[in-house]
Amino acid sequence: MECSCCGRDREAVTALRCHADVKVCRVCIEWLRQQSGAIDVTPTLPVVDMNAAVAFYELAGFDVERYDDGFAFVEYDDTSMFSLDLAEHIDPTRNGAGCYLIVTDPDAWHQRLNAADLPVTMIENMPWGMREFTLTDPSGNHLRIGANSS
């Protein structure tokens, strides 16, 4: 579908709530969000083995751009998700790092990651109003993935 802002044909285009005829892609939404002065946060996750981490996240469907041997940027659908930082000294069994990815369809994410045979927990409706699950990488980082269930 064509974005009303940039004119590019993109898969992820959504209509404005008040003007269904105006459809905008994520890239343009991100640009607009930045123009509004909103603060953006990109967590940095420690990894023991950068090659293993890159392979893991690529298998999970993310795009990974290595900046150098010790740092990488992780994106999904043209959106920055988190960064990876080489920290060979961490113990993956004691690593408490992680982040929360709020997605539109956690069930589809769970199905895709489970089909890739990646370590995910069961998807559940939580008491705090989220439908979510956790993906754990080889360095012990926990990515909680979910959406508002109400």
C-alpha positions in Angstrom: 0.0 0.0 0.0 1.3 3.5 -0.8 2.1 5.9 2.1 0.3 9.2 1.8 3.4 11.0 3.2 6.5 9.6 1.4 4.7 8.0 -1.5 6.5 4.7 -1.1 4.8 1.4 -1.4 5.2 -0.3 2.0 3.8 -3.4 3.7 3.1 -1.7 7.0 0.8 1.3 6.3 -1.9 2.4 8.7 -4.8 4.9 8.3 -5.2 7.9 10.5 -8.1 7.4 13.0 -9.8 10.6 11.9 -9.0 10.4 8.2 -9.2 6.9 6.9 -8.1 8.1 3.5 -4.7 9.2 4.9 -2.4 6.2 5.2 1.1 6.5 6.7 4.0 4.1 6.9 6.1 3.4 10.0 9.1 5.3 8.7 7.0 8.5 8.4 5.3 7.9 11.7 8.7 7.6 13.3 9.9 10.8 11.7 6.7 12.6 12.8 7.2 11.3 16.4 10.7 12.7 16.4 9.5 16.0 15.2 7.0 16.2 18.1 9.9 16.1 20.6 9.0 12.7 21.9 11.9 10.9 23.7 13.0 7.6 22.2 14.7 4.9 24.2 16.7 2.0 22.7 18.0 -0.4 25.4 21.4 -2.0 25.0 21.6 -5.7 25.8 24.9 -7.3 26.9 26.0 -10.4 24.9 28.7 -12.9 25.6 29.2 -13.9 21.9 28.4 -11.4 19.2 28.3 -13.9 16.4 25.9 -16.2 18.3 23.7 -13.2 19.2 23.5 -11.9 15.6 22.6 -15.4 14.4 19.9 -15.7 17.1 18.3 -12.4 16.4 18.4 -12.9 12.6 16.7 -16.3 13.1 14.1 -14.5 15.2 13.3 -12.3 12.2 15.2 -9.1 13.2 17.6 -7.2 11.0 21.0 -6.8 12.7 23.5 -4.2 11.6 27.0 -4.7 13.1 28.7 -1.5 13.9 31.9 -3.2 14.8 32.9 -6.5 16.4 31.6 -5.3 19.8 28.3 -3.5 19.0 25.3 -4.0 16.8 21.9 -2.4 16.1 18.8 -4.5 16.0 15.8 -3.4 14.0 12.4 -4.9 13.0 10.4 -3.5 10.1 12.6 -0.4 9.8 12.2 0.4 13.5 15.1 0.4 16.0 14.4 -2.2 18.7 17.6 -2.5 20.8 21.3 -2.7 20.5 23.8 -5.5 21.4 27.0 -4.8 23.3 29.7 -7.4 23.6 30.3 -8.1 27.3 32.2 -11.4 27.4 32.5 -11.3 31.2 28.8 -11.7 32.0 27.3 -15.0 33.2 24.2 -15.7 31.0 22.6 -17.6 33.9 22.7 -14.5 36.1 22.0 -11.9 33.4 19.0 -9.8 34.4 18.9 -7.6 31.3 16.0 -7.3 28.9 13.4 -5.2 27.3 9.7 -5.2 26.5 8.5 -5.1 22.8 5.0 -3.9 22.5 3.6 -5.4 19.2 0.2 -5.5 17.6 -0.2 -9.3 17.4 1.8 -11.2 20.1 0.2 -14.5 19.1 1.7 -14.2 15.6 5.1 -13.3 17.1 4.8 -16.3 19.5 3.9 -18.6 16.6 6.7 -17.4 14.4 9.4 -17.6 17.1 8.1 -21.0 18.3 8.2 -22.3 14.7 11.8 -21.2 14.5 12.5 -23.4 17.6 13.6 -20.4 19.7 13.2 -20.5 23.5 9.9 -18.9 24.3 7.6 -19.2 27.2 3.9 -19.9 26.9 1.8 -16.9 25.8 -0.5 -15.7 28.6 -3.0 -13.1 29.5 -1.4 -11.4 32.5 -3.1 -9.8 35.5 -1.7 -6.4 34.5 -3.6 -6.4 31.3 -1.0 -7.6 28.8 -1.0 -10.7 26.6 2.7 -11.7 26.5 5.5 -14.2 26.5 9.3 -14.1 26.9 12.0 -14.9 24.4 15.4 -15.6 26.0 18.6 -15.2 24.0 21.9 -17.2 24.4 23.3 -14.5 26.7 20.3 -14.7 29.1 18.6 -11.5 27.9 14.9 -11.6 28.3 12.7 -10.0 25.6 9.1 -9.8 26.9 6.8 -9.5 23.9 3.2 -8.5 24.2 0.2 -6.3 23.7 -2.5 -4.8 25.8 -5.1 -7.6 26.1 -8.1 -5.3 26.9 
